[in-house]
Amino acid sequence: MNEENSRRNFLRGLVTAAVVVGFDTRLRGWVTARELAGGFHALADAFPTFDGSLLTDDASLDAAADDFGHFVHRRPVAVLLPGSVGDVVKMVRFARANGIKMAARGQGHSTQGQDQALAGVVVNMSTLSQVHEVNQADALVDGGVRWLDLLAQTVPQGLTPPVLVDFLELSVGGTLSVGGIGSQAFRFGPQVDNVLGLQVVTGEGELVNCSASQQPRLFDAVRAGLGQFGVIVGARVRLVAAPPSARLYHALYGDLGLFVADLLSLIDDGRFDTVQGFAAPDGAGGWLFQLEASKYFAPGHEPDDAGLLSGLSFIPGTQSSQDMTYFDYLNRLAPLVAFLRQIGAWFVPHPWVNLFVPSSSAADFVGGTLANLNPDDVGQGPVLIYPFNRGQFRAPFFRVPDGGHFFVFSLLRNAIPPTPERTAGLVAANRELFDGVTALGGKRYPIDSVPMTKHDWQKHFQPEWGRFVSAKQLYDPDDILTPGQGIF
Ligand SMILES: Cc1cc2nc3c(=O)[nH]c(=O)nc-3n(C[C@H](O)[C@H](O)[C@H](O)COP(=O)(O)OP(=O)(O)OC[C@H]3O[C@@H](n4cnc5c(N)ncnc54)[C@H](O)[C@@H]3O)c2cc1C
């Protein structure tokens, strides 16, 4: 046997030995092939055989006890790499029968352990990642598919989901479990309102297709349901025509009130196809605000720059524009992400706070927060400020403020220095901001890092809390799914 073959066999042997083959009912632990060979075990009946594998090696458990936040670490006792939808069904049924907690993990971009399961099983959905169909009006995908992978298939065919998240390496199942917002959401609503159907493994281990007309209660529960009711194993995502190109405009504002007013007027008059805004320190103790908006076009039919920028109150001379393909527009964060990975900033703790602020309080709340914010407390992470039309947000469990419009206001913090003390201080600051925004009728986007009590969750979901609880009783009666959210 040559050296390469023997190395491969050795590695294969290691993996096989770490694969779980049973569950010890006496010790309430998983039994690997290696352990089974070594002695007696009281194995649970009907331990499933998986098409994929159930792992208990340290590297797999450590990886599942980490996420993009990098400061909450809840170690599971096993990680399932499903080889089929049937594997998810089997795992949920087995977990339910044996009182084991379970969490699906998409791409692990949660920031405070939402995708973790202490002493439970993490189902790593990245192995269910096939795009099954691309049709003119929809695509059928596995829950573990990343938006990037879907776009790689649809854009060459002139098709796209109408609304995308800014970072395309997130999973379809992960963002549909939380909401999914981006620069087009003011027009089309969040991603949960642009999905036509879902295939879900409920907490009872039933595989169910649901949509607005078929099992609508489950459809409403699972969209932005924070993983509480089922695992999304498949989704039929709405597609529309993809434009060939986008012209991306930037312009700076020194005055937050003017900035907020212009953002609102832009989503009302709809002159741009995408609208977002950011804040950054001005270097003199204050903040500058940046409009980022784009207009789609086909070459030969270039946008009218003067018309698009007319009537806006940005600082004269700060405007610029850049043409790019539609795909490059969608994937505009990729170069920055590559750079952050290269310099290591991607891997520091990220105690993010993402708030939805009622439009009527936006300028005051954002202005007051920034006035008291030491830029070091963001650690050069982006600060997002941009508006949505409330009427486009229909999924009942995606909780956003009442009123005609609301803003997302996000401090996408890097904890520098990356110590537990520093991170804890920033999480405490997040909690203060959360208290401030909820007093104004605001909400948090629960992808971020804000400690919540049960009472906070009740308030968060009002007036839908009763429906949330009864959906839990109906679809996950033994409360095995997604403990990391801390809702139940
Ligand atoms: C760099 C970065 C950029 C981001 N940009 C945006 C953005 O532009 N817009 C936006 O809306 N959000 C954004 N987010 C937040 C992101 O949408 C959420 O963190 C989302 O949960 C991440 O998807 P994921 O696949 O990593 O999910 P995970 O973090 O793996 O999971 C999120 C939650 O959903 C559950 N879950 C995961 N998969 C499934 C499934 N198949 N079925 C049921 N439950 C499941 C998990 O248990 C967990 O509770 C961003 C996050 C990061 C880190």
The ligand as an SDF file (V2000), in Angstrom:
LIG
                    3D

 53 58  0  0  0  0  0  0  0  0999 V2000
  -21.8040   38.3010    8.0650 C   0  0  0  0  0  0  0  0  0  0  0  0
  -23.2810   38.2100    8.2710 C   0  0  0  0  0  0  0  0  0  0  0  0
  -24.1240   38.9080    7.4380 C   0  0  0  0  0  0  0  0  0  0  0  0
  -25.4980   38.8360    7.6160 C   0  0  0  0  0  0  0  0  0  0  0  0
  -26.3050   39.5250    6.7790 N   0  0  0  0  0  0  0  0  0  0  0  0
  -27.6320   39.4410    6.9190 C   0  0  0  0  0  0  0  0  0  0  0  0
  -28.5040   40.1260    6.0400 C   0  0  0  0  0  0  0  0  0  0  0  0
  -28.0870   40.8320    5.1440 O   0  0  0  0  0  0  0  0  0  0  0  0
  -29.8380   39.9810    6.2350 N   0  0  0  0  0  0  0  0  0  0  0  0
  -30.3480   39.1960    7.2210 C   0  0  0  0  0  0  0  0  0  0  0  0
  -31.5530   39.0790    7.3240 O   0  0  0  0  0  0  0  0  0  0  0  0
  -29.5410   38.5480    8.0710 N   0  0  0  0  0  0  0  0  0  0  0  0
  -28.2060   38.6620    7.9440 C   0  0  0  0  0  0  0  0  0  0  0  0
  -27.3990   38.0060    8.8140 N   0  0  0  0  0  0  0  0  0  0  0  0
  -28.0070   37.2360    9.8910 C   0  0  0  0  0  0  0  0  0  0  0  0
  -28.3900   35.8680    9.3850 C   0  0  0  0  0  0  0  0  0  0  0  0
  -29.5470   35.9280    8.5860 O   0  0  0  0  0  0  0  0  0  0  0  0
  -28.7210   34.9630   10.5230 C   0  0  0  0  0  0  0  0  0  0  0  0
  -27.6360   34.8800   11.3850 O   0  0  0  0  0  0  0  0  0  0  0  0
  -29.0670   33.5950    9.9910 C   0  0  0  0  0  0  0  0  0  0  0  0
  -29.5750   32.8580   11.0400 O   0  0  0  0  0  0  0  0  0  0  0  0
  -27.8410   32.9700    9.4760 C   0  0  0  0  0  0  0  0  0  0  0  0
  -28.1170   31.8900    8.6450 O   0  0  0  0  0  0  0  0  0  0  0  0
  -27.3240   30.5620    8.9300 P   0  0  0  0  0  0  0  0  0  0  0  0
  -27.5670   29.7050    7.7640 O   0  0  0  0  0  0  0  0  0  0  0  0
  -25.9230   30.7990    9.2970 O   0  0  0  0  0  0  0  0  0  0  0  0
  -28.1680   30.0660   10.1650 O   0  0  0  0  0  0  0  0  0  0  0  0
  -27.7120   29.5200   11.6130 P   0  0  0  0  0  0  0  0  0  0  0  0
  -26.9950   30.5920   12.3340 O   0  0  0  0  0  0  0  0  0  0  0  0
  -26.9970   28.2550   11.3950 O   0  0  0  0  0  0  0  0  0  0  0  0
  -29.1230   29.2690   12.2450 O   0  0  0  0  0  0  0  0  0  0  0  0
  -29.9470   30.3410   12.6150 C   0  0  0  0  0  0  0  0  0  0  0  0
  -31.1510   29.8390   13.4080 C   0  0  0  0  0  0  0  0  0  0  0  0
  -32.0030   29.1000   12.5510 O   0  0  0  0  0  0  0  0  0  0  0  0
  -32.0530   27.7350   12.9270 C   0  0  0  0  0  0  0  0  0  0  0  0
  -31.9420   26.9870   11.6900 N   0  0  0  0  0  0  0  0  0  0  0  0
  -30.9000   26.9250   10.8450 C   0  0  0  0  0  0  0  0  0  0  0  0
  -31.2070   26.1790    9.7860 N   0  0  0  0  0  0  0  0  0  0  0  0
  -32.4710   25.7620    9.9650 C   0  0  0  0  0  0  0  0  0  0  0  0
  -33.3530   24.9570    9.2150 C   0  0  0  0  0  0  0  0  0  0  0  0
  -32.9920   24.4390    8.0460 N   0  0  0  0  0  0  0  0  0  0  0  0
  -34.5870   24.7230    9.7130 N   0  0  0  0  0  0  0  0  0  0  0  0
  -34.9780   25.2430   10.8960 C   0  0  0  0  0  0  0  0  0  0  0  0
  -34.1790   26.0100   11.6550 N   0  0  0  0  0  0  0  0  0  0  0  0
  -32.9400   26.2720   11.1830 C   0  0  0  0  0  0  0  0  0  0  0  0
  -30.8770   27.5280   13.8630 C   0  0  0  0  0  0  0  0  0  0  0  0
  -31.1130   26.5050   14.8050 O   0  0  0  0  0  0  0  0  0  0  0  0
  -30.7710   28.8790   14.5260 C   0  0  0  0  0  0  0  0  0  0  0  0
  -31.7050   28.9980   15.5530 O   0  0  0  0  0  0  0  0  0  0  0  0
  -26.0270   38.0620    8.6630 C   0  0  0  0  0  0  0  0  0  0  0  0
  -25.1760   37.3650    9.5140 C   0  0  0  0  0  0  0  0  0  0  0  0
  -23.8170   37.4350    9.3240 C   0  0  0  0  0  0  0  0  0  0  0  0
  -22.9160   36.7150   10.2590 C   0  0  0  0  0  0  0  0  0  0  0  0
  1  2  1  0
  2  3  1  0
  2 52  2  0
  3  4  2  0
  4  5  1  0
  4 50  1  0
  5  6  2  0
  6  7  1  0
  6 13  1  0
  7  8  2  0
  7  9  1  0
  9 10  1  0
 10 11  2  0
 10 12  1  0
 12 13  2  0
 13 14  1  0
 14 15  1  0
 14 50  1  0
 15 16  1  0
 16 17  1  0
 16 18  1  0
 18 19  1  0
 18 20  1  0
 20 21  1  0
 20 22  1  0
 22 23  1  0
 23 24  1  0
 24 25  2  0
 24 26  1  0
 24 27  1  0
 27 28  1  0
 28 29  2  0
 28 30  1  0
 28 31  1  0
 31 32  1  0
 32 33  1  0
 33 34  1  0
 33 48  1  0
 34 35  1  0
 35 36  1  0
 35 46  1  0
 36 37  1  0
 36 45  1  0
 37 38  2  0
 38 39  1  0
 39 40  1  0
 39 45  2  0
 40 41  1  0
 40 42  2  0
 42 43  1  0
 43 44  2  0
 44 45  1  0
 46 47  1  0
 46 48  1  0
 48 49  1  0
 50 51  2  0
 51 52  1  0
 52 53  1  0
M  END
$$$$
